[in-house]
Amino acid sequence: MSIISSNIKFLRKRKGLTQQQFADQIGIKRSLVGAYEEERAEPKYELLKNIASFFEITVDDFINETINDKWAPKPKGDPANLRILTISVDKDENENIEMVPLKASAGYLNGYADPEYVAQLPKFYLPMFKNGTFRAFEIKGDSMLPLPSGSIIIGEYLENWGDLKSGDTYVVVSKSDGVVYKRVTGKFKEQKKLKLVSDNPVYEPYEISGEDILEIWKAKGYISTQLPEPAPEPTMESLTAMMAQMQRSISKLGQGNN
């Protein structure tokens, strides 16, 4: 059973509602409730929001967490930064991906929480990105090579900053740095700050405090007009280095068996 279907069934029963009573409360047909609980259909995003609100849980928890008697909401990130995220949908009720181009990055720091500003951003829909809220950010510079400057990072909104995974990449929106794409090390909930690392070793890592952060988006993919280059042909020098490394490894194994 999928997470959404099992959560609807569990939460409905916990409230002591029949399928018909629940359908009446939400304003849909009873047959749809049965279809959702039996995995014959999935609610559209607007209905998902209504159902989550009815059960007084977040949409993120509703679609990503298995809710049962042992479940409890996760602690959030900095309470000052929690808010209702502005989203839009297309004519088929698919959630759009808003695009933040380079020229809009500065304005995004002031308008990221303004529904009117977000509504004016370019938007598109990609079917592989669903069951989440996504935004696209154009990046500049060579700090994350081999990802080229001008690439568009598609990120999923991270509501619970405690879910940050060390070593993964994120788009971090902050008051001091604006929109940056970096790799994160450490855990936010332990340090109340993040260490941001560039994949290009020329750039030094640095830390940013939680109070400075406005949004965090977990990188899920990217779009680029530059296709990957083929791997270079091995040279005699690289082959010699590989053989030397293999000999050192074999020697260490032999020493360990003595």
N, C-alpha and C positions, 0 to 999 in steps of 0.2 A: 504494500500500500504506500502511495506517495506521501510526502510530508504534509502537503496541503490537504489531501483527502482525510488522512488520519487526524489531523488537527481539527478540521471542521467537525468530524464525528465526535472526537473526545470532548471538545469544548461545548458542543451542543448538548451532549448527554450530561456534562457536569452542571449545566444550567437547568437540567431537568426538562428540556424541551423535546417534543416530538419533531419529526421532520416538517410536519405541517405548521406547527407553532413557530418554529424557527423561520420557515419560509415567509410566514405572515409578518414576522418582526422585521425581516430584511427587505421584504417587498418583492419576492420572486416566487415562482411556481414551486410546489413541493417536488415535482419531478426533477427539477434542476438540482435540488439539494441531494436527492438520491444519486443523480449522475455524478455530482462532485464527490460524494462519499465513496462511490464505487469506482472512481477513476475513469468514468466514461466521458468526462468533460472537465475542463478547468475554468474557474471564474476569470473574467476579464479583470484588468488591473483596478478599474474604478470600483468594481464589486469587491475585490480583495480588500481594498481600503475600508469599505463600509463594514465588511465582516470583521476585520481586525479591530476597528473602532468599536463595534458592538461588543466584542469580547474584551475590550480595554487592554489590548496589547499592540505592539508596534508591527507594522507590515513586515519589517525585516525579521523579527522573531517568528511571525506567523508563517512565512514561506521558507525559513531556513532552519528553524529549531523543531525538534520532535517534542511536542508538548504533552506531558503526562502528569501523574500525581507527584513525581519527583522534580518536575521542572520548576525553575524560578528564573525570572528575568535577569539578564546579565547586568552588572554595574556599567554605567555609561562612562563616557570620557569626561572632559571638563564640562560640568553642568552649564556653565555660561555659554557654551557653544552649541548646546542642543537646541534644535528647532525643527519645524516642519519643513522638509525640503520641497522646493518648488519644482513641479514636473509638468509636462504636457503630453498629450497623446494624439495620435493621428486619427484619421477617419475610421480606422478599424480597431480603435482603442489599444493600439500598440504604443507603449511608452517611448517617446522620442529620446534621442541622445542629443543634448544641447552641445554645441561646439563653441569653445572659447579660443578664438584665433589670437595670434601674438598681439595684434593691434588693440585687442579688447582686454588684454591681461590686466592692465592698470585699472581700468574701469570695473573689472570683475571684483576687485577687492572691496569696492564700495557697494556694488550691486548684486553680489552673490546671493543675498537673502531677500532681494527685492523681486517679487513676482513679475512686475512690469519689465524690469531690466532683463531677467532671464527669458521672458517670452520673446524678446527681440533678438536673441542670439540665433545664429543659424542652427538648424536641427535636421536630423536624419534618423532613419531606423535601420537596424541590422538585426536580422532574425536570430543570429547566434547569441545575442546578448539579451537575455530575458530573466525573469524572476530576480530583479534587482533594479536599482536606479543607477544609470550610467551617464557620464559626461565625458566629452572629448577635449583635450588640451593640446594646443600646438606648442612644441618646445623649440628652443633656440640654443645654439652653441654645441661644443664638442665634449661636454662634461660626462656624457653617458655613452660615449663611443663603445661599440661600433654602431649604435643607433644614431643615424645622421640628424644634423640640425634640420628643423622643418618637419620632423616626424610628428604625427598626431597620436597621442597616448589616449586610449580609451580606459577610463577608470570607473570602478564601482564604488559608490558612496559607502564610506566606512563610518557607521554611527557609533559603534563601540570601539574606542581607541585601544582598549585593552586587548582587542583581537589582532593588533599589529603583530606580524611575524617577522622576526629578525632574519635579515637576508633577502627579504622580498622588496620589490620596488613599488613606490607610491608617488602620486602627485600630491604634494603638500602645499596648501595655500596658507600663507602667513602674512601678518601685518608688515613684518620687516623685509622678507625676501620675495613676497609676491607668489607667483606660481612657479614651483620648481619640481622637477622629476628626479628623484634620488632613491638610492637603496638605503633601507633603515637597518640599524643594528641595535640590539638591546630591546627592552620592553618598556613601553611608555608607563604602564601602571606601577612599575617599580621605581622609576627615576623621575617621573613627572616632566621628562624632557626627552627629546629624540636626538639620536646621533645620525646625521645624514651623510652618506658616502657616495661619491661619484665613481662610476665604473672606470673612468679615465684617471689613472693614478697621478696625473699631473696636478689634479685638484685635491686640496687637503680636506679631510672630513671636518665637519663642524656640528655643534649642538644647537638645538632650538628649544625654547621652553614651551610648555603646553599652553601658557597664557597667550603666547604669540600666535598660536595656530588657529585658523578659521575653519578649515575643512581638510579632510584627508580622503583621498580616493585611491583604492587599491588597483594597480595596473593589471588589466586583463587582456590587453592586446594593443597593437599599434598599426597605423596606416602610414605608408611611405611610398614616395615615387621612385626611390632608389632601391633596386633589387640587389640581393646579396651577391657578392663576388664569389667566383669559384675558389675552392681551396687551392693555395699555391702548390706547384709540383715540388716534391721533396728534393732538397739539394744534398750533395755529398756531406756538407757540413752538418746539416740537420740529422742525416742518417747516422753519422758518426756519434753525435751527441746522444741519440736514442740508444745506440748500442752500448755506449759507456754507461748510461743510466740503467740499462738492463743488467749489465755486468755487476754494477754496484748492488742492485737489488738481489741478484742471485748470491752474491758474496755474503750479504747480510743474512739471507735465509740459511746459508751453510753454517754461519757462525752461531745462529740460534739453535741449530740441531746438535752442536757439539756439547 
